[in-house]
Amino acid sequence: MDPAQLDSFRVARFSLTLEARDRLRLPPYKGSALRGGFGHVFRKVACTVRGGECPPCLLKSACPYAYIFETPPPSDSAILRKYPHAPHPFVIEPPDDATTMYEPGAQLTFGLVLVGKAIDYLPYFIYAFEELGRLGIGRDRGAFRLAEARGEAASGEGDTWRPIYSGDSKILTNGFLIRTARDLFHNHEHAHDPVHDPVGAPVHEHVHDHEVVLHLLTPMRLRFDEALVNHLDFHVLIRNLLRRLSALSYFHCGRQLNLDFKEFIASAQEVKAEETDLRWVDWTRYSNRQKRKIQMGGLIGQVTYSGPLAEFLPFLRLGELVHVGKGTVFGLGKYTLRTE
């Protein structure tokens, strides 16, 4: 595959630090609490038609909320015609600790990943979390303030993460790194993530028959033959990853990936899982929209793959940034990759 077609796939990574004003009571896995409250406030901030529905709205094509949360595939879309919405162009990465109580003054730092056009809407994300702090979060609706936001810095600029927003000054700057997927074809060192593990070791383009170890850090929910899988064949991982990357590229980065998917999947079936240490972890969240609890369990652990891996590594590295599977907006499907 010509790496030039990945030039338009842009990703930016941020870390946001919240400081509790009240006592905050949050669940051990905070992805749902952060995503749910944020989505409600984002609509309140961005929607000019209060209480209206997105599909029939005349303003939906110019509305930040409709784009981020209700992205409809165009009627002439070449892909995803059978789906009502394109994938969301953001990922919230909750902290990887199980702390449930934050006293006033305590801080909570989480990650935010934006893809393609969504990067242009960073001010809306920042403002929405400011507003969410005033409304409160968690079981007791505890208030907080957005103390700081940091963006990934370009290599060679000293600190790998630099402040781009201060809750005191309310000034937002754009001095952050925007990665292109093509960057992952080269032997760049990846910046250290202050919230999570790094995005992994450098990619070596000349890896052929080799081994990689996949560490699943948050529940990974992959589907194959219309069912969730409880083991992780490599071709199933690649099918789900290509589906996600192709949709993100098409709907949010303005370019359709030109891949021979059948040939790619056939090659993926030659890669085998040599060692597997996976377990299913259940997670339940409450959906305010559906007014019911939803099971969101998935696989965590690690698996070692061996075989002809070279052509898959750039896609696997990109998946480290944007996650894979169901529930990625809540931080599910996060993994790191280690080449042996």
N, C-alpha and C positions, 0 to 999 in steps of 0.2 A: 504493500500500500504506500502511495506517495504521502509522506508526512506533511506536505504543503497543505493538504486538504484539512488538516487539523489546526491551521493557523488561526482560524476564526473562533475556535473553542477557547473561550476565556474564562478563567476562574480566579477569584480573589478570596482571600481568607482573612478573617478578623477574629479578635477576642474582645468580649465585652465584660466589664466588671461591674457587678451590681453591689451596692452597699445597703444593708438593711437599715431602715428607719424604725420599723416596728419589729417584733419577733416574727420571723417567717417560719411557717410549718409547711414543708414540701415533702413529696414522696421520695423514696430512695433514688429512683430513676426520674430525673426532672424534665425529660424531653417533652412530655405531654403538657406539663404545667407551663413551661416556657412557650411552647408552640400555641397552645390553646388561648392563653391570655393575649399573646402577641397578635394572633390573627384577628381577634375581636377588636382590639384597639386599632390595628392597621386599617380596618374597614372604617372605623369611626373617624380616623384622621383623613383618609384619602377619598372616601365616597362623598360625592356631592348630592346624591339622591338618597336622602335618609330613609332607611327601611325598604328600599327598593330591591328587586331581584336583578342579578347581573345579566342573565341571558337576553331579556327583552330591552335592556337599557340602551338608549341611543348613544350614551357616552362611554360605553364599555371599551371601545377601541382606543380611547385616550385616557382610561382610568388606571392608575397604578394598582389599585386593589384588584380589579378584574384581571389585569395582566399577571400579577404575582400569584393570585389564589384561584382564579377561575379561567385560566388560559384556555380558550376554546380552539380546537384544531379548525382551520379554515375549511370551508365546504369542499374546496378543491385540493386539500392537503394530500400529498403523495403518501403519507404514512399516518397511522393512528386514526383512520377514518371511523373505525368502529368504537373508538373511545370518546367519552364526552369531554375530557380535558387532557391537556398536555401535562407532563410532569412539572411539579413546582420547581422553579429555578433557584431554590435555596435549601440549605441544610442547617439545622440548629444542632450543635454538638454539646450536649449537657456535660457538666463535670463528671469525671469517672469515679467519684466517691459517693458513698451512700449516706452522707450527712442529711438529716431531716429537719434539724432545728438550727436556725441562724438568729443569734441575739442581735439587738441593735448595734450597728457598727461593724458587724461581721460582713465579710465579702464573699461573693460567689462569682466565679469567672467561667464563662462558657464560650464556645466557638460558634462562628457564623460563616458559612460558605455561600458565596453568590456566584451565579453562572451567567455568562453572556450579558444580555441587556439588563438583567436584574442589578448588575453592578452600578448602573446609572441611578438606581433608586436607593442607594445606600442612605441618603438623608432621611428617607421615609422610614427605613428600618430603625435608624437611630432615634428619630422623633417618636416612633411608636413605642419603643422601650422606655423612653422618658415618660410618656403618658401612662404606660402600664405601671410604672413605679408609683404614680400618683393614685391610680385606682386600686393597686394592691394585687397580690398574687398568693396562691396557695389556699389552704383550707380556711384560714382566718382573714384572707385578703390583706395580708401584711404589706405595708408600703415600703418602697426602697427608692434609691436614686441611682441613676446610671452614672457611676463615678468616672469611668474612662472607657474608651474604645481604642484598640490598637490594630494596626494593619501590618501584614507581612511586608518586610522591607526587602529591597533588592540586595542581592549578594554584594559584598564589598562596601556596604554602608554602615558597618559597625554592628550595632544591635540588630538582631534578626527580626525583631518586632518593634515598631515605633508607634508612639502615641499619635492618633489622628483626631481624637475628640476628648475634650475635658468637660465633665459635668459642671465644673465651676465657671468656665469661660463660655460654654455653649458654642464653641467654635469648632467646626469640622473642616479638616484639610483633606486633600486627596493624595498625600504623599505615601501611597502604598503600592505594593507590587501587584500587577495583574499578570498571571501566568497564562501562557498559551499551551495547549496540549502538545504542540510540537516541541516545547522545551523538554518534555519528558523523554524525548528520543536521545537526549544528550547526557553526558556524565556530569550533571550539575549536582552539587550538594544541596539537599533540601533543608530549609530553615527549621530550627527547633520550635516546636509548638508548645507554648506555655501552659496549655490546658491538657493536651493529650500527647501521645507518643509522636515522634517525628513521622514525616510522610515516607520514611524508609530510606534505604541506601541508594546510591546512584544507580541509574539504569545503565547496563552495558549492552550496547547494540549487538555485540558479537557473541552473546550467549546463545548456544545452540542446545544440544541435549544437556540439560542441567536440572537442578532442583530448586524449587522455591518453597518457602514455608509461609503459609497464610495464617495470620493471627486474627481471629474474629473477636473484636472487642465489645461490640454491642450486638444484640440479637439480630441474626440475619435471616430474613424471610424470603426465600426464593421459591418460585413456582415452576413446575414442569408437568406437562400433561394435565393442566388445570388443577393441580394439587400442590400444597406446600410440601417441600422435601425435608426429610429428616436425616439425609446424608448429603455429601457434597461432591458429586462427580464434577470433574473439571468442565466438561461440556455444558453442564447445567449452569455453573457459575458464569461461563462465557456467554451463553444465550441471554441470561438476565442482564449481564453487564452491557453487552452490545445493544440490547433493546433500550436500556436507559441512556447510554451515551448517544445513540443515534437520535433519540427523541429530543434530548437536551440540545444537541447540535442543530437539529432542524428547526425547532420551535424557538429557541432562545439565543442561538448563535448565528442563525441565518444561512446554514449550509447543511446539505444532506451528505452524509458519509457515503462514499462510493466504494462499497465493499462487496466482495462475492461471499455473502453470508453462508451459503451452503458449503462452499469450500472451506471457509473459516471454521465452521462447526465440525466439519469432517476432520480437520486438523486437530481441533480441540479434543476430539474423541481418542486421539492417540496419546494424550497426556493422562497419566494415571495417578491416582491417590495412593501413595506408598505407605504413609503413616497417618492415622486419623485419631484425634483426641477431641471429639466434639460432644456436646450435650445440649439438650433442649432446655431453654429457660423461658418460663412463662412470664408474661407481663400483661397486665390489664389496664386499660385506660377508659375513661368515661368520655363519650362524645356528646357535647352539648347540642350539636346539630341533629344527631340521631336519637338523643335522649336515652341512651343505653350504654352499657359497658361493652367494650370490644376487646377480644383476646388478640394480643400482639406478640405472642411468643416467637422465639426463633433460636437458631443455632449459635453457640459461642464455643470458643476453644481454638484448636489449631489443626491444620492439615498440611502434609507435605506432598507436593506434586513433583513428578519427574517426567521428562519427555522433551519433545521439540517445542520449547517455550519462547524462543526469541521473538516471534511475531506477536505474541500476546502481551509481552511485558509493558509496552507503552500504555495499553488499554488498562492493564491491571494497576499501573501507577496512577492513571487518571481516576480509576475507581477508588483509590485511596483517598482522593480529595472529595469526590462527590458521593461516595457510598454506593451501595447496590441493594436491590430488592425492595420489598414493601416497607413503608414507614420511614423512608429516609429523612423526611422533614423533621421527624422527632429525634433524629440521630441514630436510628437503627441502620444496620448494614455497614457499620464502620469496621474497617480492617486495616492491617499493615502487612507489608510484604517484605520478606527477607530472602535474598538470593544466596544460594549456597555455593 
